[in-house]
């Protein structure tokens, strides 16, 4: 029995069902049971050793063929042995771990710099030219007297009545050497210094 494969040990065909394999295993197990043996006392020890060896092989065959996965692997090994090839071992292939994609710092920095430059260029182009009034009074703004107690900004290259020295809140007092006028935009009080207009006669306040 040592040279037989598991199917031959159990006396079944290669395409036997699991139930057929089980029935064959049970039949052999009952046959090899000590109570089923009718031998003389002289040969009892020899038969006992043989039965134990055969039973171990039968148990091993049942263990393999009763499990679908183990049986499939065993059938594959039988095919290799019939072809005269050595059973092949599966070569371990280490998994490949790809490092995480690096953050595109260089690209982001370039984009950030380009954005800053674009903002600066756009801001510079959108600024009101120095000689064009934006009606937001500040120190150095040129103004004309625009109605009672009020002033409006004009270009310093045109006729103007005064120059704003500072813009203060309505609850504050202008320096004594300046004149207070209300800002048309309601931003506060403009403390101005009168000047001689570049063009045309001065307008009284």
C-alpha positions as CSV (number, residue, x, y, z in Angstrom):
1,X,0.0,0.0,0.0
2,X,3.0,2.3,0.4
3,X,3.3,2.8,-3.4
4,X,-0.4,3.5,-3.9
5,X,-1.8,7.0,-4.2
6,X,-4.7,8.0,-2.0
7,X,-7.4,7.0,-4.4
8,X,-5.9,3.6,-4.8
9,X,-5.6,3.3,-1.0
10,X,-9.3,3.9,-0.6
11,X,-10.2,1.9,-3.7
12,X,-12.0,4.7,-5.5
13,X,-11.6,6.4,-8.9
14,X,-10.1,9.8,-9.4
15,X,-13.5,11.3,-10.2
16,X,-15.2,9.8,-7.1
17,X,-17.5,12.0,-5.2
18,X,-16.9,13.0,-1.6
19,X,-19.7,10.7,-0.4
20,X,-18.1,7.7,-2.3
21,X,-14.7,8.5,-0.8
22,X,-16.3,8.6,2.7
23,X,-18.1,5.3,2.2
24,X,-14.9,3.7,1.0
25,X,-13.0,5.1,4.0
26,X,-15.5,3.8,6.5
27,X,-15.5,0.3,4.9
28,X,-11.8,0.0,5.1
29,X,-11.7,1.4,8.7
30,X,-14.2,-1.3,9.8
31,X,-12.2,-4.0,8.0
32,X,-9.0,-3.0,9.7
33,X,-10.6,-2.8,13.2
34,X,-9.2,-5.4,15.6
35,X,-12.6,-7.0,16.2
36,X,-12.9,-7.8,12.5
37,X,-9.6,-9.7,12.4
38,X,-9.8,-13.5,13.1
39,X,-6.1,-14.4,13.4
40,X,-4.2,-16.8,15.6
41,X,-2.3,-15.5,18.7
42,X,1.0,-16.2,16.9
43,X,0.3,-13.7,14.2
44,X,-1.7,-11.2,16.3
45,X,1.3,-8.8,16.9
46,X,2.3,-8.8,13.3
47,X,-1.2,-8.1,12.0
48,X,-1.7,-5.4,14.7
49,X,1.4,-3.5,13.5
50,X,0.3,-3.9,9.8
51,X,-3.2,-2.7,10.6
52,X,-1.9,0.4,12.4
53,X,0.3,1.3,9.4
54,X,-2.5,0.8,6.9
55,X,-5.0,2.7,9.1
56,X,-2.6,5.6,9.3
57,X,-2.3,5.7,5.5
58,X,-6.0,5.5,5.1
59,X,-6.6,8.2,7.6
60,X,-4.1,10.4,5.8
61,X,-5.9,9.7,2.4
62,X,-9.2,10.6,3.9
63,X,-7.9,13.8,5.5
64,X,-6.7,15.0,2.1
65,X,-9.4,13.8,-0.2
66,X,-12.3,14.9,2.1
67,X,-11.2,18.6,1.8
68,X,-11.9,20.3,-1.6
69,X,-8.8,22.5,-1.5
70,X,-6.4,19.8,-0.3
71,X,-7.8,17.4,-2.8
72,X,-7.3,19.9,-5.7
73,X,-3.7,20.4,-4.6
74,X,-3.2,16.7,-4.4
75,X,-4.7,16.1,-7.8
76,X,-2.3,18.7,-9.2
77,X,0.6,17.0,-7.6
78,X,-0.4,13.6,-9.1
79,X,-0.5,15.2,-12.6
80,X,3.0,16.5,-12.1
81,X,4.3,13.2,-11.0
82,X,2.7,11.3,-13.9
83,X,4.4,13.8,-16.2
84,X,7.7,13.0,-14.6
85,X,8.2,16.5,-13.3
86,X,9.2,17.5,-9.8
87,X,6.5,19.2,-7.7
88,X,7.0,22.9,-8.1
89,X,7.1,25.3,-5.3
90,X,5.5,28.6,-5.5
91,X,8.1,31.4,-5.6
92,X,7.5,34.1,-3.2
93,X,7.2,37.5,-4.8
94,X,7.5,40.4,-2.5
95,X,4.8,42.9,-2.8
96,X,5.7,46.2,-4.4
97,X,5.0,49.2,-2.2
98,X,4.8,52.4,-4.2
99,X,5.7,55.5,-2.2
100,X,3.0,58.2,-2.0
101,X,3.1,60.8,-4.6
102,X,5.2,63.8,-3.4
103,X,3.4,67.0,-2.9
104,X,4.2,69.3,-5.8
105,X,5.8,72.0,-3.7
106,X,7.8,73.5,-6.5
107,X,4.8,73.7,-8.8
108,X,2.7,75.2,-6.0
109,X,5.4,77.8,-5.1
110,X,5.7,78.8,-8.8
111,X,1.9,79.2,-9.0
112,X,1.9,81.2,-5.8
113,X,4.7,83.6,-7.0
114,X,2.9,84.0,-10.4
115,X,-0.3,84.8,-8.6
116,X,1.4,87.4,-6.4
117,X,3.0,89.0,-9.4
118,X,-0.3,89.1,-11.2
119,X,-2.0,90.8,-8.3
120,X,0.7,93.4,-8.0
121,X,0.6,94.1,-11.7
122,X,-3.1,94.3,-11.7
123,X,-3.1,96.5,-8.6
124,X,-0.6,98.8,-10.1
125,X,-2.5,99.1,-13.3
126,X,-5.8,99.7,-11.5
127,X,-4.5,102.4,-9.2
128,X,-5.8,105.9,-9.9
129,X,-3.0,108.0,-11.5
130,X,-1.5,110.6,-9.2
131,X,-2.9,113.5,-11.2
132,X,-6.5,112.0,-11.3
133,X,-8.6,112.7,-8.2
134,X,-10.4,109.7,-6.6
135,X,-12.4,111.9,-4.2
136,X,-10.8,110.3,-1.2
137,X,-9.2,113.2,0.6
138,X,-5.8,112.7,2.3
139,X,-2.8,114.7,3.1
140,X,-1.5,116.4,-0.1
141,X,-4.9,116.3,-2.0
142,X,-5.7,119.3,-4.0
143,X,-9.2,120.7,-3.5
144,X,-11.6,123.4,-4.6
145,X,-14.1,125.0,-2.4
146,X,-17.4,123.3,-3.3
147,X,-20.2,125.1,-1.7
148,X,-20.5,126.5,1.9
149,X,-17.9,124.9,4.1
150,X,-17.1,122.0,1.8
151,X,-14.3,121.0,-0.5
152,X,-13.9,118.5,-3.4
153,X,-10.7,117.0,-4.7
154,X,-9.3,118.0,-8.1
155,X,-6.1,117.3,-10.0
156,X,-3.2,119.2,-8.7
157,X,-2.3,120.0,-12.3
158,X,-5.4,122.1,-12.6
159,X,-6.7,125.1,-10.8
160,X,-7.3,124.4,-7.1
161,X,-8.0,126.5,-4.0
162,X,-6.2,124.6,-1.3
163,X,-4.1,121.6,-0.4
164,X,-5.2,119.3,2.4
165,X,-2.8,119.1,5.2
166,X,-4.6,116.4,7.2
167,X,-8.0,114.8,7.4
168,X,-9.5,114.6,10.9
169,X,-12.7,113.5,12.6
170,X,-15.7,115.8,12.9
171,X,-15.1,116.0,16.7
172,X,-11.5,117.2,16.3
173,X,-10.1,120.6,15.7
174,X,-7.8,121.6,12.9
175,X,-4.5,123.4,13.6
176,X,-4.8,127.1,14.0
177,X,-2.9,127.9,10.8
178,X,-5.3,125.8,8.6
179,X,-8.9,126.2,7.7
180,X,-11.5,123.4,8.3
181,X,-13.7,122.3,5.5
182,X,-16.2,119.4,5.3
183,X,-15.3,116.5,3.0
184,X,-18.0,115.9,0.4
185,X,-17.6,112.2,0.9
186,X,-18.4,112.5,4.6
187,X,-15.0,111.1,5.7
188,X,-14.4,113.9,8.2
189,X,-13.0,117.4,8.3
190,X,-10.2,118.5,5.9
191,X,-7.7,120.9,7.3
192,X,-6.4,122.8,4.3
193,X,-3.8,125.4,3.4
194,X,-5.0,128.0,0.8
195,X,-2.9,128.4,-2.3
196,X,-3.0,130.7,-5.3
197,X,-4.9,128.9,-8.1
198,X,-2.8,127.9,-11.1
199,X,-5.6,128.9,-13.5
200,X,-8.3,131.5,-13.0
201,X,-9.2,133.6,-10.1
202,X,-9.5,132.2,-6.6
203,X,-13.0,131.3,-5.4
204,X,-13.9,132.7,-2.0
205,X,-15.0,130.3,0.7
